[in-house]
Amino acid sequence: MSAVAAINGSSRRAAVGRLLLAAAIASALLGGEGALAQSGAAAPAGGPQWKQLSPQQREALAPLAGQWASMPVESKRKWLEIAERYPQLSPEGKARLQARMAEFARLTPEQKRIARENFRRAYELPLESRESAVEQYRLLPDDKKKELSERQRGDAGRAPSSR
């Protein structure tokens, strides 16, 4: 069975494909923001201001500079945790993280909510299922990954289907 067929073979596997896309976009960036998305309430902005961040933190979080002032405290805390790990990344890892961060920053609030929900669902799957799905995604040619990404963007504007 091809990787594409495995992802699209059943509704569960199709959902895994969408979850992987969300994870690819958000990576670990979405970790603690799910509670905010689930509550539906916007937490008040607060926490450290952009100018209070260290130069290293500002470098790591540069794609978020324009949105930092309006972010909820909990989101800022999670992003700062990510910035703490940034110096240990390879140059390629840093570039990938910032690209994903920039893509996440460009999402609409509804798309961010969906991405957080997809990320949460991905981590409800057993570890071996997640690892298998990630490996299948990695094996996909770039054009198939792009196709999944475009399909996910199209789905983000629609209401989630009942599962």
Contacts in CASP RR format, 6 or more apart in sequence:
PFRMAT RR
TARGET T0000
AUTHOR 0000-0000-0000
METHOD contacts of the structure
MODEL  1
MSAVAAINGSSRRAAVGRLLLAAAIASALLGGEGALAQSGAAAPAGGPQW
KQLSPQQREALAPLAGQWASMPVESKRKWLEIAERYPQLSPEGKARLQAR
MAEFARLTPEQKRIARENFRRAYELPLESRESAVEQYRLLPDDKKKELSE
RQRGDAGRAPSSR
3 136 0 8 1.000
3 137 0 8 1.000
3 139 0 8 1.000
3 140 0 8 1.000
3 144 0 8 1.000
4 140 0 8 1.000
4 144 0 8 1.000
6 13 0 8 1.000
6 136 0 8 1.000
7 13 0 8 1.000
7 14 0 8 1.000
7 16 0 8 1.000
7 17 0 8 1.000
7 20 0 8 1.000
7 133 0 8 1.000
7 136 0 8 1.000
7 137 0 8 1.000
7 140 0 8 1.000
7 148 0 8 1.000
8 14 0 8 1.000
11 163 0 8 1.000
13 133 0 8 1.000
15 121 0 8 1.000
15 163 0 8 1.000
16 122 0 8 1.000
16 125 0 8 1.000
16 129 0 8 1.000
16 133 0 8 1.000
17 133 0 8 1.000
17 137 0 8 1.000
17 148 0 8 1.000
18 118 0 8 1.000
18 148 0 8 1.000
18 152 0 8 1.000
18 155 0 8 1.000
19 118 0 8 1.000
19 119 0 8 1.000
19 121 0 8 1.000
19 122 0 8 1.000
19 125 0 8 1.000
19 133 0 8 1.000
20 122 0 8 1.000
20 133 0 8 1.000
20 134 0 8 1.000
20 137 0 8 1.000
20 148 0 8 1.000
21 118 0 8 1.000
21 148 0 8 1.000
21 149 0 8 1.000
21 152 0 8 1.000
22 30 0 8 1.000
22 114 0 8 1.000
22 115 0 8 1.000
22 118 0 8 1.000
22 119 0 8 1.000
22 122 0 8 1.000
22 152 0 8 1.000
23 118 0 8 1.000
23 119 0 8 1.000
23 122 0 8 1.000
23 134 0 8 1.000
24 100 0 8 1.000
24 137 0 8 1.000
24 145 0 8 1.000
24 149 0 8 1.000
25 100 0 8 1.000
25 103 0 8 1.000
25 104 0 8 1.000
25 115 0 8 1.000
25 149 0 8 1.000
26 100 0 8 1.000
26 104 0 8 1.000
26 115 0 8 1.000
26 116 0 8 1.000
26 119 0 8 1.000
27 96 0 8 1.000
27 97 0 8 1.000
27 100 0 8 1.000
28 82 0 8 1.000
29 78 0 8 1.000
29 79 0 8 1.000
29 82 0 8 1.000
29 97 0 8 1.000
29 100 0 8 1.000
29 101 0 8 1.000
29 104 0 8 1.000
30 104 0 8 1.000
30 115 0 8 1.000
30 116 0 8 1.000
30 119 0 8 1.000
31 78 0 8 1.000
31 119 0 8 1.000
32 74 0 8 1.000
32 78 0 8 1.000
33 74 0 8 1.000
33 75 0 8 1.000
33 78 0 8 1.000
33 116 0 8 1.000
34 116 0 8 1.000
34 117 0 8 1.000
34 119 0 8 1.000
34 120 0 8 1.000
35 74 0 8 1.000
36 42 0 8 1.000
36 43 0 8 1.000
36 72 0 8 1.000
36 74 0 8 1.000
36 75 0 8 1.000
36 116 0 8 1.000
37 112 0 8 1.000
37 113 0 8 1.000
37 116 0 8 1.000
37 117 0 8 1.000
37 120 0 8 1.000
38 117 0 8 1.000
38 120 0 8 1.000
40 113 0 8 1.000
42 72 0 8 1.000
43 72 0 8 1.000
43 73 0 8 1.000
43 74 0 8 1.000
43 75 0 8 1.000
44 72 0 8 1.000
44 73 0 8 1.000
45 69 0 8 1.000
45 70 0 8 1.000
45 71 0 8 1.000
45 72 0 8 1.000
45 73 0 8 1.000
46 71 0 8 1.000
46 72 0 8 1.000
46 73 0 8 1.000
46 76 0 8 1.000
47 73 0 8 1.000
47 76 0 8 1.000
48 76 0 8 1.000
48 80 0 8 1.000
49 68 0 8 1.000
49 69 0 8 1.000
50 58 0 8 1.000
50 65 0 8 1.000
50 66 0 8 1.000
50 68 0 8 1.000
50 69 0 8 1.000
53 61 0 8 1.000
53 80 0 8 1.000
53 83 0 8 1.000
56 83 0 8 1.000
56 86 0 8 1.000
56 87 0 8 1.000
57 80 0 8 1.000
57 83 0 8 1.000
58 65 0 8 1.000
59 86 0 8 1.000
60 82 0 8 1.000
60 83 0 8 1.000
60 86 0 8 1.000
60 87 0 8 1.000
60 94 0 8 1.000
60 97 0 8 1.000
60 98 0 8 1.000
61 68 0 8 1.000
61 79 0 8 1.000
61 80 0 8 1.000
61 82 0 8 1.000
61 83 0 8 1.000
61 101 0 8 1.000
62 98 0 8 1.000
63 98 0 8 1.000
63 101 0 8 1.000
63 102 0 8 1.000
63 105 0 8 1.000
64 71 0 8 1.000
64 79 0 8 1.000
64 101 0 8 1.000
64 105 0 8 1.000
66 105 0 8 1.000
67 105 0 8 1.000
68 76 0 8 1.000
71 79 0 8 1.000
82 97 0 8 1.000
86 94 0 8 1.000
86 97 0 8 1.000
89 97 0 8 1.000
104 112 0 8 1.000
104 115 0 8 1.000
107 115 0 8 1.000
107 156 0 8 1.000
108 156 0 8 1.000
110 156 0 8 1.000
110 157 0 8 1.000
111 153 0 8 1.000
111 156 0 8 1.000
111 157 0 8 1.000
114 155 0 8 1.000
114 156 0 8 1.000
114 157 0 8 1.000
114 160 0 8 1.000
115 156 0 8 1.000
117 160 0 8 1.000
122 130 0 8 1.000
123 130 0 8 1.000
125 133 0 8 1.000
137 145 0 8 1.000
137 148 0 8 1.000
140 148 0 8 1.000
END
